[in-house]
């Protein structure tokens, strides 16, 4: 069995981060339409607010590990500055810069969440929408990246790329349904108030 390289591990972490971000966006969208998990599937008292928070924290942690682990690659010789400012790196600078931007947006969301009382609920809620941009940018970054970092042509029918394409479609469809609900709020499948948390902000 072939031992995964550091680049392979970084790729796996990137896919995990993209999955967590997609789940985080879906949970946030469900909360925004007052989805009630007791009245609707799975007919259980699910703490959606806590799940939303933890998927966000995990996504940030995994995305950070996805980048930091590259410092241990003996083949690519990444430096800290290459992770902080990817535009200076010789391979896929723009694509990697998208990944860095998504990571910075996630960090911004998490940090500002600790100051939401000072910022104000309504203002912070507007800032929180940055999550959607971070998720989409990160998925696009992962989709356009050559996992071998050799600037090879991208095979969009590769298993990993198809998976990322599916995540992108799921997010686009979910956001589209959320926009539709905004204009047609009496959709039966999402009626009823969800179990709320005193600190819920999504």
Secondary structure, DSSP 8 states (H G I E B T S, - for coil): -----HHHHHHHHHHHHHHHHHHHHHHHHHHHTT--TTTSTT-S---HHHHHHHHHHHHHHHHHHHHHGGGG-TTT---HHHHH-GGGSSSSHHHHHHHHHHHHHHHHHHHHHTTHHHH-HHHHHHHHTHHHHHHHHHHHHHHHS-TTSS-----TTSHHHHHHHHHHHHHHHHHHHHHHHHHS---GGG-S-----TT---
